[in-house]
Amino acid sequence: MRRRIVTLTVMAAVLATGLFGLPLAVAVARYYLNDERAELERTADAAALSAADELIRDQRPLRLPQTNPETRLSLYSPTGRLEVGDGPGVADEVVTAASRGEVITGSAGDDLVVAVPVANGGTVAGVVRAATPHREVYLRTALTWIVMAGLAVLAVTAAWLMAHGMARRLTRPLDELSRAAQQLGEGDFTVRTNRAGIPEIDSVASAMESTAHRLGEILARERAFSANASHQLRTPLTGLRLQLEAALDSGEADPRPAIRASVDAADRLERTIDDLLLLARTSGSAATPADLDELLTEVREGWHGLLAAKGRTLRVSTAGGARPNASAAAIRQVLAVLLDNATMHGEGTVTVRARDAGDALAIDVSDEGPGIDPGRDPFTQRREGGGHGIGLALARGLAEAEGGRLWLRKPVPPTFTLLLPIAELSADSTVP
């Protein structure tokens, strides 16, 4: 592209210079020729006036005025005989034509010739011939053409330099865009380009950066969904497996309660998948407040059996009719992470308590375990076993996306608090 821009610009400069310079060169040549003819005619007129006085007085010998070395003057009689001066011995065609009483301009060999008649009382008393070599006109014309050619070369060179600079300015941001597009194709969605100051190119760069940002967000949501799904589905699947194994171990007992419990667990599993898909596709706070009572009822029904199988109890209390201004899917998944953490790493009774925290709604999840070591951040993502891992980091991210906050309120006994904006305020009450 750079070579094409330079080539086209230089060709345009050469064409423009040629279209302007060639007619100008022809005009210069004609100007110098006409100027030389006019100069010869003035010289011949002055000589004719001087010769007329001498011819009228019949002064001998006849004399012609002095001229520059390249101009030759001569005086001819009406019969064509050379009287005085530097000229051919016999009148040429130009002098013969001027003897009829007219000023004649023409060429004789290598000379430019002007012949002026000398009038005496209405008759031609002689003819003054002024001649100069054509090379004088050619030399002046050639020098001017050389200067014009030099100026044309300078103009074309300037055009080349400007085209080279403009091409470099245009192609450099395009090269950067090409490299950025290649990096984007290789999966680098953080790619950014510098602004070139050219609106069209900057618009392309801005569009590419927006595309990279959107692709990065989509990929991040897909990765988050994969990680979240593997984490969030583990506990419901474990509960379903425990229920089925307990039914198998019961021998002759009626399997229908276990089947109903398994169906309920499958429904909760399906709801978890729907929640994860919804959260992966959307961001920001929910358009409508969540029903806290319904969510806590789901918590009691979903986690009571799993904790009871381990000989532990679950207590749930709510803040009456308070409705958090957040997505029900996000709250459900945050509570699932906190309850899973209490089930896997805690001990004793697990308590879920919703309370009024002034302008916000607080949900505390605690257990009777030994707690978390001082100086340890439970929200740090770790993928090795034995830690709180990615779940708490996920829960914090979901809470913050809904305009809330999740933190460790007390390390011993371990108490995590989810703080959410509320749409309504009401007094505390306990779920029966």
C-alpha positions as MATLAB code, in Angstrom:
seq = 'MRRRIVTLTVMAAVLATGLFGLPLAVAVARYYLNDERAELERTADAAALSAADELIRDQRPLRLPQTNPETRLSLYSPTGRLEVGDGPGVADEVVTAASRGEVITGSAGDDLVVAVPVANGGTVAGVVRAATPHREVYLRTALTWIVMAGLAVLAVTAAWLMAHGMARRLTRPLDELSRAAQQLGEGDFTVRTNRAGIPEIDSVASAMESTAHRLGEILARERAFSANASHQLRTPLTGLRLQLEAALDSGEADPRPAIRASVDAADRLERTIDDLLLLARTSGSAATPADLDELLTEVREGWHGLLAAKGRTLRVSTAGGARPNASAAAIRQVLAVLLDNATMHGEGTVTVRARDAGDALAIDVSDEGPGIDPGRDPFTQRREGGGHGIGLALARGLAEAEGGRLWLRKPVPPTFTLLLPIAELSADSTVP';
ca = [
       0.000    0.000    0.000;
       2.817    2.368    0.867;
       4.479    1.875   -2.532;
       1.168    2.333   -4.302;
       0.481    5.622   -2.540;
       3.968    6.936   -3.344;
       3.781    5.785   -6.972;
       0.367    7.309   -7.590;
       1.373   10.595   -5.952;
       4.590   10.871   -7.984;
       2.727   10.018  -11.199;
       0.142   12.683  -10.412;
       2.919   15.215   -9.735;
       4.687   14.329  -12.997;
       1.435   14.571  -14.943;
       0.536   17.920  -13.387;
       4.043   19.248  -13.989;
       3.958   18.070  -17.601;
       0.519   19.521  -18.296;
       1.601   22.842  -16.879;
       5.259   22.846  -17.899;
       5.062   21.827  -21.580;
       2.716   24.643  -22.646;
       4.766   27.031  -20.531;
       7.962   25.883  -22.250;
       6.413   26.492  -25.666;
       5.178   29.902  -24.529;
       8.672   30.781  -23.239;
      10.257   29.841  -26.577;
       7.749   31.976  -28.478;
       8.204   34.829  -26.048;
      11.984   34.871  -26.491;
      11.639   34.688  -30.296;
       9.149   37.552  -30.407;
      11.245   39.548  -27.958;
      14.344   39.122  -30.127;
      12.376   40.159  -33.217;
      11.075   43.249  -31.421;
      14.611   44.113  -30.291;
      15.943   43.728  -33.843;
      13.084   45.867  -35.166;
      13.851   48.639  -32.658;
      17.518   48.513  -33.595;
      16.678   48.551  -37.304;
      14.234   51.466  -36.831;
      16.898   53.507  -35.025;
      19.418   52.734  -37.818;
      16.828   53.622  -40.485;
      16.212   57.036  -38.918;
      19.937   57.722  -38.783;
      20.457   56.549  -42.357;
      17.539   58.626  -43.638;
      19.192   61.880  -42.506;
      22.469   60.904  -44.165;
      20.744   59.881  -47.392;
      18.733   63.100  -47.529;
      21.944   65.161  -47.082;
      23.735   62.790  -49.417;
      26.395   62.425  -46.780;
      29.231   60.078  -47.651;
      30.368   57.762  -46.397;
      27.234   56.433  -44.782;
      27.477   55.286  -41.162;
      25.287   53.058  -39.013;
      24.909   53.307  -35.206;
      26.813   50.978  -32.878;
      25.028   47.828  -31.625;
      25.862   44.825  -29.458;
      28.354   42.372  -30.960;
      25.715   39.736  -31.781;
      23.591   42.137  -33.849;
      24.763   42.946  -37.367;
      23.445   46.033  -39.261;
      23.667   46.691  -42.949;
      22.215   49.263  -45.374;
      21.076   48.366  -48.875;
      20.139   50.581  -51.819;
      16.735   50.223  -53.434;
      18.404   48.114  -56.133;
      19.644   45.614  -53.536;
      23.324   46.670  -53.401;
      25.097   46.634  -50.062;
      26.008   50.219  -49.194;
      27.493   49.792  -45.725;
      27.526   47.340  -42.808;
      27.895   43.628  -42.184;
      25.571   41.713  -44.467;
      25.414   39.676  -47.654;
      26.705   41.440  -50.773;
      23.400   41.070  -52.562;
      20.013   41.681  -50.949;
      18.314   38.536  -49.774;
      14.596   37.776  -49.875;
      13.874   39.654  -46.626;
      15.569   42.853  -47.876;
      13.928   42.538  -51.296;
      10.503   42.237  -49.684;
      11.169   45.252  -47.419;
      12.140   47.406  -50.407;
       8.454   47.506  -51.255;
       7.880   49.683  -48.165;
       7.000   47.178  -45.455;
       8.839   45.948  -42.339;
       9.683   42.289  -42.952;
      10.786   39.665  -40.422;
      12.216   36.340  -41.476;
      15.166   33.979  -41.418;
      18.236   33.745  -43.553;
      20.372   30.713  -42.922;
      21.144   30.584  -39.177;
      20.139   34.218  -38.641;
      16.980   35.912  -37.523;
      16.535   38.925  -39.826;
      14.435   42.100  -39.681;
      14.413   44.514  -42.626;
      13.110   48.101  -42.293;
      12.677   50.392  -45.305;
      14.234   53.893  -45.236;
      11.622   56.347  -46.531;
      12.470   59.626  -48.286;
       9.533   61.701  -49.431;
       7.241   58.765  -49.933;
       9.835   56.681  -51.755;
      12.127   53.966  -50.459;
      15.651   55.329  -50.348;
      17.140   52.147  -48.899;
      16.629   49.215  -46.568;
      18.237   48.627  -43.171;
      18.868   44.966  -42.395;
      19.338   43.809  -38.737;
      20.361   40.216  -38.111;
      21.288   38.118  -35.087;
      22.071   34.372  -34.835;
      19.260   32.000  -33.853;
      21.550   30.507  -31.248;
      21.019   33.545  -29.044;
      17.293   32.810  -28.862;
      17.984   29.089  -28.495;
      20.460   29.714  -25.683;
      18.064   31.887  -23.693;
      15.263   29.376  -24.254;
      17.457   26.432  -23.274;
      18.618   28.116  -20.056;
      15.040   28.862  -19.096;
      13.993   25.305  -19.904;
      16.814   23.961  -17.727;
      15.644   26.111  -14.831;
      12.064   24.944  -15.391;
      13.199   21.312  -15.531;
      15.103   21.773  -12.265;
      12.031   23.266  -10.625;
       9.962   20.368  -11.971;
      12.422   17.866  -10.484;
      12.267   19.703   -7.168;
       8.468   19.660   -7.282;
       8.362   15.930   -8.033;
      10.943   15.267   -5.304;
       8.891   17.284   -2.830;
       5.800   15.342   -3.887;
       7.696   12.063   -3.360;
       8.826   13.121    0.097;
       5.317   14.224    1.063;
       3.807   11.024   -0.357;
       6.358    8.900    1.488;
       5.604   10.672    4.765;
       1.850   10.470    4.240;
       2.062    6.804    3.264;
       4.115    6.059    6.359;
       1.612    7.932    8.518;
      -1.280    6.021    6.953;
       0.308    2.578    6.917;
       1.819    2.668   10.414;
      -1.562    2.639   12.216;
      -2.811    0.084    9.698;
       0.181   -2.107   10.507;
      -0.645   -1.715   14.197;
      -4.248   -2.649   13.481;
      -3.038   -5.702   11.564;
      -0.840   -6.802   14.468;
      -3.658   -6.130   16.933;
      -6.081   -8.159   14.807;
      -3.566  -11.002   14.726;
      -3.214  -10.877   18.511;
      -7.004  -10.824   18.809;
      -7.190  -13.873   16.579;
      -4.678  -15.613   18.839;
      -6.937  -15.012   21.853;
      -5.489  -11.834   23.375;
      -8.635   -9.870   24.190;
      -6.712   -7.168   26.054;
      -5.221   -5.842   22.819;
      -5.267   -2.050   22.432;
      -3.988    0.290   19.719;
      -2.729    3.856   19.765;
      -4.819    6.556   18.134;
      -3.393    7.818   14.832;
      -5.298   11.099   14.646;
      -7.015    9.909   11.426;
     -10.773    9.672   12.093;
     -11.412    6.723    9.764;
      -8.555    4.611   11.131;
      -9.325    5.597   14.731;
     -12.930    4.523   14.169;
     -11.758    1.086   13.003;
      -9.403    0.814   15.997;
     -12.208    1.769   18.402;
     -14.556   -0.771   16.845;
     -11.904   -3.495   17.094;
     -11.211   -2.666   20.741;
     -14.941   -2.790   21.492;
     -15.140   -6.149   19.754;
     -12.134   -7.428   21.716;
     -13.730   -6.230   24.952;
     -17.035   -7.942   24.147;
     -15.293  -11.155   23.118;
     -13.262  -11.041   26.324;
     -16.408  -10.642   28.389;
     -18.108  -13.514   26.562;
     -15.102  -15.777   27.040;
     -14.805  -14.767   30.701;
     -18.479  -15.582   31.258;
     -18.035  -18.950   29.551;
     -15.004  -19.752   31.684;
     -16.797  -18.572   34.801;
     -19.785  -20.718   33.909;
     -17.555  -23.784   33.495;
     -15.849  -23.190   36.835;
     -19.057  -22.255   38.615;
     -20.988  -25.189   37.223;
     -18.369  -27.696   38.336;
     -18.353  -26.184   41.821;
     -22.055  -25.549   42.282;
     -23.256  -28.850   40.902;
     -20.997  -30.952   43.092;
     -23.062  -30.567   46.298;
     -26.526  -31.235   44.743;
     -25.130  -34.307   43.005;
     -23.580  -35.492   46.263;
     -26.908  -35.063   48.078;
     -28.745  -36.953   45.333;
     -26.220  -39.762   45.471;
     -26.506  -40.027   49.281;
     -30.292  -40.235   49.087;
     -30.179  -42.977   46.467;
     -27.549  -44.924   48.384;
     -29.602  -44.648   51.571;
     -32.642  -46.000   49.705;
     -30.589  -48.951   48.445;
     -29.280  -49.677   51.934;
     -32.760  -49.596   53.460;
     -33.556  -53.052   52.125;
     -37.303  -53.724   52.062;
     -38.348  -50.186   52.994;
     -40.724  -48.319   50.720;
     -38.538  -46.590   48.056;
     -41.157  -43.964   47.182;
     -40.013  -41.366   49.761;
     -36.457  -41.724   48.524;
     -37.621  -41.394   44.929;
     -39.631  -38.256   45.752;
     -36.616  -36.800   47.582;
     -34.427  -37.652   44.572;
     -36.889  -35.959   42.226;
     -36.833  -32.862   44.458;
     -33.028  -32.952   44.420;
     -33.088  -33.249   40.617;
     -35.406  -30.219   40.464;
     -33.004  -28.234   42.621;
     -30.160  -29.377   40.405;
     -32.041  -28.183   37.329;
     -32.761  -24.846   39.041;
     -29.056  -24.505   39.858;
     -28.156  -25.041   36.214;
     -30.755  -22.473   35.143;
     -29.367  -20.000   37.681;
     -25.814  -20.478   36.452;
     -26.860  -19.986   32.821;
     -28.813  -16.852   33.738;
     -25.884  -15.401   35.672;
     -23.480  -16.229   32.846;
     -25.625  -14.366   30.305;
     -26.508  -11.298   32.366;
     -24.742   -8.807   34.592;
     -25.803   -6.139   37.072;
     -28.676   -5.934   39.495;
     -32.023   -7.595   38.939;
     -34.936   -5.621   37.587;
     -37.289   -6.931   40.325;
     -36.551   -7.693   44.007;
     -36.143  -11.313   45.086;
     -38.547  -13.083   47.467;
     -36.381  -13.726   50.539;
     -38.923  -15.980   52.296;
     -39.120  -18.254   49.270;
     -35.326  -18.372   48.974;
     -34.835  -19.295   52.638;
     -37.545  -21.939   52.362;
     -35.634  -23.455   49.472;
     -32.484  -23.362   51.591;
     -34.196  -25.241   54.440;
     -35.685  -27.867   52.120;
     -32.541  -28.329   50.079;
     -29.933  -28.539   52.832;
     -31.795  -30.038   55.766;
     -31.502  -33.607   54.501;
     -27.818  -33.318   53.574;
     -26.888  -31.965   57.001;
     -29.145  -34.432   58.792;
     -27.323  -37.305   57.038;
     -24.174  -36.072   58.787;
     -25.938  -35.758   62.151;
     -26.102  -31.974   62.001;
     -28.987  -29.494   62.113;
     -29.969  -26.431   60.100;
     -31.606  -23.327   61.550;
     -33.108  -20.656   59.303;
     -34.571  -17.301   60.377;
     -35.734  -14.414   58.230;
     -36.390  -10.679   58.431;
     -40.115  -10.926   57.832;
     -41.238   -9.391   54.544;
     -37.919   -7.798   53.557;
     -37.190   -8.109   49.842;
     -33.572   -7.692   48.694;
     -33.104   -5.644   45.558;
     -30.987   -8.356   43.904;
     -31.327  -11.343   41.590;
     -32.858  -14.429   43.168;
     -30.457  -16.602   41.141;
     -27.422  -14.742   42.482;
     -28.613  -14.886   46.101;
     -29.425  -18.587   45.758;
     -25.951  -19.378   44.437;
     -24.172  -17.259   47.075;
     -26.067  -19.043   49.830;
     -25.303  -22.371   48.176;
     -21.590  -21.594   48.282;
     -21.723  -20.523   51.935;
     -23.777  -23.580   52.992;
     -21.521  -25.908   51.040;
     -18.531  -24.343   52.763;
     -20.181  -24.825   56.184;
     -21.123  -28.408   55.338;
     -17.712  -29.447   54.010;
     -15.427  -27.550   56.412;
     -17.603  -26.686   59.415;
     -19.086  -28.545   62.375;
     -22.269  -28.582   64.435;
     -25.370  -26.562   63.725;
     -25.488  -24.408   60.605;
     -27.420  -21.172   61.079;
     -28.813  -18.966   58.288;
     -30.182  -15.729   59.705;
     -31.605  -12.753   57.792;
     -31.648   -9.464   59.678;
     -32.211   -5.761   59.157;
     -28.925   -3.870   58.846;
     -30.273   -0.337   58.516;
     -30.419    0.560   54.822;
     -29.462   -2.985   53.795;
     -30.423   -6.584   54.386;
     -27.832   -8.854   56.020;
     -27.836  -12.645   55.748;
     -25.477  -14.419   58.162;
     -24.318  -17.992   57.548;
     -22.434  -19.571   60.456;
     -21.543  -22.926   61.954;
     -19.914  -24.208   65.167;
     -16.603  -25.227   63.635;
     -13.113  -24.210   64.784;
     -13.125  -21.258   62.448;
     -10.579  -19.809   60.056;
      -6.932  -19.195   60.913;
      -6.075  -15.529   61.547;
      -4.362  -13.837   58.588;
      -5.841  -16.262   56.073;
      -8.057  -14.858   53.333;
     -10.839  -17.367   52.665;
     -11.788  -15.545   49.452;
      -8.442  -16.241   47.778;
      -8.981  -18.639   44.923;
      -7.171  -21.953   45.328;
      -7.720  -24.975   43.221;
      -5.924  -27.511   45.380;
      -7.998  -29.554   47.777;
      -8.554  -28.736   51.393;
      -9.253  -25.000   51.047;
     -12.244  -22.772   50.647;
     -11.126  -22.332   47.043;
     -12.987  -20.865   44.133;
     -16.448  -21.041   45.736;
     -16.106  -18.095   48.116;
     -14.415  -15.986   45.458;
     -17.324  -16.792   43.148;
     -19.834  -15.877   45.851;
     -18.132  -12.535   46.515;
     -18.137  -11.748   42.778;
     -21.844  -12.531   42.501;
     -22.637  -10.371   45.543;
     -20.687   -7.415   44.201;
     -22.329   -7.779   40.776;
     -25.691   -7.322   42.512;
     -24.539   -4.201   44.340;
     -23.959   -6.086   47.586;
     -21.017   -7.241   49.665;
     -19.791  -10.519   51.161;
     -17.188  -10.722   53.910;
     -16.053  -12.794   56.869;
     -17.690  -11.058   59.824;
     -16.223  -13.372   62.490;
     -13.483  -15.994   62.049;
     -14.526  -17.922   65.227;
     -17.147  -19.215   65.055;
     -16.944  -18.734   61.278;
     -19.658  -16.302   60.241;
     -20.016  -14.985   56.701;
     -22.316  -12.022   56.087;
     -24.026  -11.214   52.789;
     -25.105   -7.576   52.665;
     -27.687   -6.647   50.029;
     -29.660   -3.491   49.167;
     -33.326   -3.825   50.122;
     -36.500   -2.694   48.463;
     -38.557   -2.843   51.662;
     -37.843   -2.738   55.401;
     -39.688   -4.918   57.880;
     -39.321   -6.348   61.375;
     -37.497   -9.633   62.058;
     -39.505  -12.821   62.153;
     -38.668  -16.506   62.284;
     -39.567  -19.101   59.686;
     -41.503  -21.845   61.454;
];
